[in-house]
Amino acid sequence: MAYAAAMIAVHTGAAAGPALDRIKATGKMVIAYLPSAPFAYADGDSKPMGYTIDLCVKISQAVRKSLEMDNINVVYLPVQSAQRIPTIVEGKADLECGSTTNNDTRRKSVAFTIPHYITGTRLAVRSDAAIDKLGDFRGKKLISTEGGTALAAIKSANDERLIGIDIGAVATGQEAIARVESGRADGFAMDDVLLYALIAERPDPSKVKVVGNFLTIEPLAIMLPKDDPELKKIVDAEMKRLINSKEAHAIYSRWFEKPIPPKGQSLKMPMNYLLKDFWKYPNDWVPN
């Protein structure tokens, strides 16, 4: 009956029920990702790659073993920032494997596993700009991506401190960096690791710099459906195994400390102390 119900739901577009039933019924696992190097991104028409893609491949293998399936067809679904949560809530994807912050507001709609990165919101500006902190944006244009926690953070700070910033939203980080570089925006607020990665992709990375102290602390984690304890149990167990066995550390080093495609540049970002400390006792609890 569960199999039949899942198949009917798949064909009618209705909610398919628990993710494991959907995976077993369809033989595929859908992984959504917000394109952002080095977490999850595609080089041309190739399959997506990156730090969280590698982690989610391991998770998909754990799901396959748990379901005793010979094979799972992993399907990748690129999404924009504002689409991430609806994609999981509506059952269009089983996991979202990118750079999404686990916070209290989002946990009302979705679930998260153990954080794979801890970062914070900072500011990207042109290298010749006389801007060092959020307060320097008075009367200037500051942008971020739609539906992201960085956008909410700068709006809140602007309102509380009456700074007078002209705040806007764009669809992607690539668009935001291009606007800053061309002068159509004075700055871009985003997790610092994503800023460094986006800048590294530009034709001339020296044109943009990252400034300011952390405006937020962001625990990034793989997102999955809420109220699906069977799937979460498998995902959490595999993340703990990867961390405790040090496999996750090796995957981290590959994407943050060594040359990565397509340009073969290294971000040269050793694991920060926040993540090191958190991974000593890995769990899904975060303080926000």
DRENDO-1510 file (C-alpha; in Angstrom, 1 decimal, always signed):
<recs>
REC; n; res; u; v; w
REC; 1; MET; +0.0; +0.0; +0.0 .
REC; 2; ALA; +2.8; +2.5; +0.8 .
REC; 3; TYR; +4.5; +1.7; -2.5 .
REC; 4; ALA; +1.2; +2.2; -4.4 .
REC; 5; ALA; +0.4; +5.5; -2.6 .
REC; 6; ALA; +3.9; +6.8; -3.3 .
REC; 7; MET; +3.6; +6.0; -7.0 .
REC; 8; ILE; +0.2; +7.7; -7.2 .
REC; 9; ALA; +1.6; +10.8; -5.5 .
REC; 10; VAL; +4.5; +10.9; -7.8 .
REC; 11; HIS; +2.3; +10.8; -10.9 .
REC; 12; THR; -0.3; +13.3; -9.6 .
REC; 13; GLY; +2.2; +15.8; -8.2 .
REC; 14; ALA; +0.7; +15.6; -4.7 .
REC; 15; ALA; +2.8; +15.3; -1.6 .
REC; 16; ALA; +4.7; +12.0; -1.9 .
REC; 17; GLY; +4.9; +11.3; +1.8 .
REC; 18; PRO; +8.2; +10.4; +3.6 .
REC; 19; ALA; +11.2; +10.9; +1.4 .
REC; 20; LEU; +12.4; +7.3; +1.8 .
REC; 21; ASP; +9.1; +6.0; +0.4 .
REC; 22; ARG; +9.5; +8.4; -2.5 .
REC; 23; ILE; +13.1; +7.3; -3.2 .
REC; 24; LYS; +12.2; +3.6; -3.0 .
REC; 25; ALA; +9.2; +4.0; -5.3 .
REC; 26; THR; +10.9; +6.1; -7.9 .
REC; 27; GLY; +14.4; +4.6; -7.7 .
REC; 28; LYS; +15.9; +8.1; -7.6 .
REC; 29; MET; +17.1; +10.7; -5.1 .
REC; 30; VAL; +16.7; +14.3; -5.9 .
REC; 31; ILE; +19.4; +16.6; -4.6 .
REC; 32; ALA; +18.7; +20.4; -4.9 .
REC; 33; TYR; +21.6; +22.8; -4.7 .
REC; 34; LEU; +22.1; +26.6; -4.8 .
REC; 35; PRO; +25.0; +27.1; -7.3 .
REC; 36; SER; +27.9; +28.5; -5.2 .
REC; 37; ALA; +31.5; +27.4; -5.3 .
REC; 38; PRO; +33.1; +25.6; -3.6 .
REC; 39; PHE; +30.0; +24.1; -2.0 .
REC; 40; ALA; +28.0; +23.1; -5.1 .
REC; 41; TYR; +28.4; +24.3; -8.6 .
REC; 42; ALA; +28.5; +23.1; -12.2 .
REC; 43; ASP; +31.3; +23.7; -14.8 .
REC; 44; GLY; +29.4; +24.1; -18.0 .
REC; 45; ASP; +27.1; +21.1; -18.7 .
REC; 46; SER; +28.9; +18.8; -16.4 .
REC; 47; LYS; +27.3; +17.3; -13.2 .
REC; 48; PRO; +27.5; +19.6; -10.2 .
REC; 49; MET; +30.6; +19.2; -7.9 .
REC; 50; GLY; +31.8; +20.7; -4.7 .
REC; 51; TYR; +32.1; +20.2; -1.0 .
REC; 52; THR; +28.5; +19.6; -0.1 .
REC; 53; ILE; +27.9; +17.6; -3.3 .
REC; 54; ASP; +30.7; +15.2; -2.1 .
REC; 55; LEU; +29.0; +14.9; +1.3 .
REC; 56; CYS; +25.6; +14.3; -0.3 .
REC; 57; VAL; +27.0; +11.6; -2.5 .
REC; 58; LYS; +28.1; +9.8; +0.6 .
REC; 59; ILE; +24.7; +10.3; +2.1 .
REC; 60; SER; +22.9; +8.9; -0.9 .
REC; 61; GLN; +25.1; +5.8; -0.7 .
REC; 62; ALA; +24.0; +5.5; +3.0 .
REC; 63; VAL; +20.4; +5.8; +2.0 .
REC; 64; ARG; +20.8; +3.2; -0.7 .
REC; 65; LYS; +22.3; +0.7; +1.8 .
REC; 66; SER; +19.6; +1.4; +4.4 .
REC; 67; LEU; +16.9; +0.8; +1.8 .
REC; 68; GLU; +18.7; -2.3; +0.5 .
REC; 69; MET; +18.6; -1.0; -3.0 .
REC; 70; ASP; +21.0; -2.1; -5.7 .
REC; 71; ASN; +21.2; +1.4; -7.1 .
REC; 72; ILE; +19.9; +4.9; -6.6 .
REC; 73; ASN; +19.7; +7.4; -9.5 .
REC; 74; VAL; +20.9; +10.7; -8.1 .
REC; 75; VAL; +19.3; +13.6; -9.9 .
REC; 76; TYR; +20.6; +17.2; -9.3 .
REC; 77; LEU; +18.2; +20.2; -9.3 .
REC; 78; PRO; +19.7; +23.7; -9.3 .
REC; 79; VAL; +17.7; +26.3; -7.4 .
REC; 80; GLN; +17.9; +30.0; -6.6 .
REC; 81; SER; +18.1; +31.2; -3.1 .
REC; 82; ALA; +14.4; +31.9; -2.5 .
REC; 83; GLN; +13.5; +28.5; -4.0 .
REC; 84; ARG; +15.5; +26.3; -1.6 .
REC; 85; ILE; +12.9; +25.9; +1.2 .
REC; 86; PRO; +9.8; +25.5; -1.0 .
REC; 87; THR; +11.7; +22.9; -3.1 .
REC; 88; ILE; +12.1; +20.7; +0.1 .
REC; 89; VAL; +8.7; +21.5; +1.6 .
REC; 90; GLU; +6.9; +20.7; -1.6 .
REC; 91; GLY; +8.7; +17.4; -2.0 .
REC; 92; LYS; +10.5; +18.4; -5.2 .
REC; 93; ALA; +13.9; +17.4; -3.7 .
REC; 94; ASP; +14.9; +15.0; -0.9 .
REC; 95; LEU; +17.9; +17.0; +0.2 .
REC; 96; GLU; +19.3; +20.5; -0.4 .
REC; 97; CYS; +23.0; +20.3; -0.5 .
REC; 98; GLY; +24.5; +23.8; -0.7 .
REC; 99; SER; +25.3; +26.6; +1.7 .
REC; 100; THR; +22.0; +27.1; +3.6 .
REC; 101; THR; +22.0; +28.5; +7.2 .
REC; 102; ASN; +20.3; +26.4; +9.9 .
REC; 103; ASN; +18.2; +28.9; +12.0 .
REC; 104; ASP; +15.1; +28.9; +14.1 .
REC; 105; THR; +12.9; +30.4; +11.4 .
REC; 106; ARG; +13.8; +27.8; +8.8 .
REC; 107; ARG; +13.4; +24.9; +11.2 .
REC; 108; LYS; +9.7; +25.7; +11.4 .
REC; 109; SER; +9.5; +24.5; +7.8 .
REC; 110; VAL; +12.4; +22.1; +7.2 .
REC; 111; ALA; +15.0; +20.1; +9.1 .
REC; 112; PHE; +18.8; +20.2; +9.1 .
REC; 113; THR; +21.6; +17.8; +9.8 .
REC; 114; ILE; +25.0; +18.5; +11.4 .
REC; 115; PRO; +26.6; +21.7; +10.2 .
REC; 116; HIS; +29.3; +21.2; +7.5 .
REC; 117; TYR; +30.6; +24.8; +7.7 .
REC; 118; ILE; +30.3; +27.7; +10.1 .
REC; 119; THR; +30.7; +31.2; +8.6 .
REC; 120; GLY; +29.3; +34.7; +8.9 .
REC; 121; THR; +28.0; +37.6; +6.9 .
REC; 122; ARG; +30.6; +40.1; +5.7 .
REC; 123; LEU; +30.7; +42.7; +2.9 .
REC; 124; ALA; +32.2; +42.7; -0.6 .
REC; 125; VAL; +33.1; +46.1; -2.1 .
REC; 126; ARG; +35.3; +47.4; -4.9 .
REC; 127; SER; +39.0; +47.4; -4.0 .
REC; 128; ASP; +39.1; +51.2; -4.5 .
REC; 129; ALA; +36.1; +51.9; -2.3 .
REC; 130; ALA; +36.6; +53.8; +1.0 .
REC; 131; ILE; +34.3; +51.3; +2.8 .
REC; 132; ASP; +35.4; +49.3; +5.8 .
REC; 133; LYS; +32.2; +48.5; +7.7 .
REC; 134; LEU; +28.4; +48.5; +7.5 .
REC; 135; GLY; +28.1; +52.1; +8.8 .
REC; 136; ASP; +30.0; +53.3; +5.8 .
REC; 137; PHE; +27.1; +52.4; +3.5 .
REC; 138; ARG; +25.0; +55.4; +4.6 .
REC; 139; GLY; +23.3; +56.7; +1.4 .
REC; 140; LYS; +24.9; +53.8; -0.6 .
REC; 141; LYS; +23.5; +50.8; -2.3 .
REC; 142; LEU; +24.0; +47.4; -0.6 .
REC; 143; ILE; +22.6; +44.2; -2.1 .
REC; 144; SER; +22.3; +40.6; -1.1 .
REC; 145; THR; +20.5; +37.5; -2.5 .
REC; 146; GLU; +16.8; +37.0; -2.3 .
REC; 147; GLY; +15.6; +34.8; +0.6 .
REC; 148; GLY; +19.0; +34.7; +2.3 .
REC; 149; THR; +19.8; +35.3; +5.9 .
REC; 150; ALA; +22.4; +38.0; +5.0 .
REC; 151; LEU; +19.6; +40.1; +3.4 .
REC; 152; ALA; +17.5; +39.8; +6.6 .
REC; 153; ALA; +20.6; +40.7; +8.7 .
REC; 154; ILE; +21.5; +43.9; +6.9 .
REC; 155; LYS; +17.8; +45.0; +6.8 .
REC; 156; SER; +17.6; +44.5; +10.6 .
REC; 157; ALA; +20.8; +46.3; +11.3 .
REC; 158; ASN; +19.8; +49.2; +9.0 .
REC; 159; ASP; +16.5; +49.6; +10.7 .
REC; 160; GLU; +17.9; +49.3; +14.3 .
REC; 161; ARG; +20.8; +51.6; +13.7 .
REC; 162; LEU; +19.0; +54.1; +11.3 .
REC; 163; ILE; +22.0; +53.9; +9.0 .
REC; 164; GLY; +20.1; +54.9; +5.9 .
REC; 165; ILE; +21.3; +52.2; +3.5 .
REC; 166; ASP; +19.6; +51.6; +0.1 .
REC; 167; ILE; +19.1; +47.8; +0.3 .
REC; 168; GLY; +18.3; +45.7; -2.7 .
REC; 169; ALA; +18.0; +42.0; -3.6 .
REC; 170; VAL; +19.2; +40.0; -6.6 .
REC; 171; ALA; +18.7; +36.4; -7.6 .
REC; 172; THR; +22.3; +35.1; -7.5 .
REC; 173; GLY; +25.7; +35.8; -6.0 .
REC; 174; GLN; +27.2; +35.9; -9.4 .
REC; 175; GLU; +24.9; +38.8; -10.4 .
REC; 176; ALA; +25.6; +40.6; -7.1 .
REC; 177; ILE; +29.4; +40.4; -7.5 .
REC; 178; ALA; +29.1; +41.6; -11.1 .
REC; 179; ARG; +27.0; +44.6; -10.0 .
REC; 180; VAL; +29.6; +45.6; -7.3 .
REC; 181; GLU; +32.5; +45.3; -9.8 .
REC; 182; SER; +30.7; +47.4; -12.4 .
REC; 183; GLY; +29.6; +50.1; -9.9 .
REC; 184; ARG; +25.9; +49.3; -10.1 .
REC; 185; ALA; +26.0; +48.5; -6.4 .
REC; 186; ASP; +28.4; +49.7; -3.7 .
REC; 187; GLY; +28.5; +46.4; -1.8 .
REC; 188; PHE; +27.3; +42.8; -1.5 .
REC; 189; ALA; +26.5; +41.2; +1.9 .
REC; 190; MET; +26.9; +37.4; +2.1 .
REC; 191; ASP; +28.7; +34.6; +4.0 .
REC; 192; ASP; +32.4; +35.4; +3.7 .
REC; 193; VAL; +33.4; +32.0; +2.3 .
REC; 194; LEU; +30.9; +32.5; -0.6 .
REC; 195; LEU; +32.3; +36.0; -1.2 .
REC; 196; TYR; +35.8; +34.8; -1.5 .
REC; 197; ALA; +34.8; +32.0; -3.8 .
REC; 198; LEU; +32.7; +34.4; -6.0 .
REC; 199; ILE; +35.6; +36.9; -6.2 .
REC; 200; ALA; +38.0; +34.1; -7.2 .
REC; 201; GLU; +35.8; +33.3; -10.2 .
REC; 202; ARG; +36.0; +36.8; -11.6 .
REC; 203; PRO; +38.2; +37.6; -14.6 .
REC; 204; ASP; +40.2; +40.0; -12.3 .
REC; 205; PRO; +39.7; +39.1; -8.6 .
REC; 206; SER; +41.8; +42.1; -7.5 .
REC; 207; LYS; +38.9; +44.4; -8.3 .
REC; 208; VAL; +36.8; +43.3; -5.3 .
REC; 209; LYS; +37.7; +42.9; -1.6 .
REC; 210; VAL; +36.0; +41.6; +1.5 .
REC; 211; VAL; +35.6; +44.0; +4.5 .
REC; 212; GLY; +34.0; +44.3; +7.9 .
REC; 213; ASN; +33.5; +42.2; +10.9 .
REC; 214; PHE; +31.1; +39.3; +11.0 .
REC; 215; LEU; +27.5; +40.7; +11.1 .
REC; 216; THR; +26.2; +37.2; +11.8 .
REC; 217; ILE; +27.4; +33.7; +12.6 .
REC; 218; GLU; +26.0; +31.2; +10.1 .
REC; 219; PRO; +26.0; +27.4; +10.7 .
REC; 220; LEU; +25.6; +25.9; +7.2 .
REC; 221; ALA; +23.9; +22.5; +6.9 .
REC; 222; ILE; +22.3; +20.1; +4.5 .
REC; 223; MET; +18.5; +20.7; +4.5 .
REC; 224; LEU; +15.9; +17.9; +4.4 .
REC; 225; PRO; +12.2; +17.5; +4.9 .
REC; 226; LYS; +10.7; +18.2; +8.3 .
REC; 227; ASP; +8.9; +15.4; +10.2 .
REC; 228; ASP; +10.7; +12.7; +8.3 .
REC; 229; PRO; +12.6; +11.0; +11.2 .
REC; 230; GLU; +13.6; +7.9; +9.2 .
REC; 231; LEU; +15.5; +10.0; +6.6 .
REC; 232; LYS; +17.0; +12.3; +9.2 .
REC; 233; LYS; +18.3; +9.3; +11.2 .
REC; 234; ILE; +20.2; +8.1; +8.2 .
REC; 235; VAL; +21.6; +11.5; +7.2 .
REC; 236; ASP; +22.7; +12.4; +10.8 .
REC; 237; ALA; +24.4; +9.0; +11.2 .
REC; 238; GLU; +26.3; +9.3; +8.0 .
REC; 239; MET; +27.4; +12.9; +8.8 .
REC; 240; LYS; +28.7; +11.7; +12.2 .
REC; 241; ARG; +30.5; +8.8; +10.5 .
REC; 242; LEU; +32.1; +11.1; +8.0 .
REC; 243; ILE; +33.2; +13.5; +10.7 .
REC; 244; ASN; +34.4; +11.0; +13.2 .
REC; 245; SER; +36.3; +9.0; +10.6 .
REC; 246; LYS; +37.9; +12.2; +9.3 .
REC; 247; GLU; +36.6; +11.6; +5.8 .
REC; 248; ALA; +34.7; +14.9; +6.1 .
REC; 249; HIS; +38.0; +16.6; +6.9 .
REC; 250; ALA; +39.6; +15.2; +3.8 .
REC; 251; ILE; +36.7; +16.4; +1.7 .
REC; 252; TYR; +36.9; +19.8; +3.3 .
REC; 253; SER; +40.7; +20.0; +2.5 .
REC; 254; ARG; +40.0; +19.1; -1.2 .
REC; 255; TRP; +37.6; +22.0; -1.7 .
REC; 256; PHE; +39.0; +24.7; +0.6 .
REC; 257; GLU; +42.8; +24.1; +0.6 .
REC; 258; LYS; +43.6; +22.7; -2.8 .
REC; 259; PRO; +43.2; +23.9; -6.4 .
REC; 260; ILE; +39.6; +23.4; -7.6 .
REC; 261; PRO; +38.0; +23.6; -11.1 .
REC; 262; PRO; +37.5; +25.3; -13.4 .
REC; 263; LYS; +40.5; +27.7; -12.9 .
REC; 264; GLY; +42.6; +25.5; -10.7 .
REC; 265; GLN; +42.8; +28.1; -8.0 .
REC; 266; SER; +42.9; +27.4; -4.2 .
REC; 267; LEU; +40.8; +29.4; -1.7 .
REC; 268; LYS; +43.5; +28.7; +0.8 .
REC; 269; MET; +41.0; +28.5; +3.7 .
REC; 270; PRO; +42.0; +26.1; +6.4 .
REC; 271; MET; +39.2; +24.9; +8.6 .
REC; 272; ASN; +38.3; +27.7; +11.1 .
REC; 273; TYR; +38.2; +27.1; +14.8 .
REC; 274; LEU; +34.4; +27.4; +15.0 .
REC; 275; LEU; +33.9; +24.3; +12.8 .
REC; 276; LYS; +36.8; +22.4; +14.4 .
REC; 277; ASP; +35.3; +22.9; +17.9 .
REC; 278; PHE; +31.8; +22.0; +16.7 .
REC; 279; TRP; +33.0; +18.8; +15.1 .
REC; 280; LYS; +34.5; +17.5; +18.3 .
REC; 281; TYR; +31.0; +16.6; +19.4 .
REC; 282; PRO; +28.9; +16.7; +16.2 .
REC; 283; ASN; +25.2; +17.3; +16.5 .
REC; 284; ASP; +22.4; +19.2; +14.8 .
REC; 285; TRP; +21.8; +21.7; +17.6 .
REC; 286; VAL; +22.8; +25.3; +16.7 .
REC; 287; PRO; +22.4; +28.4; +18.9 .
REC; 288; ASN; +19.8; +30.4; +16.8 .
</recs>
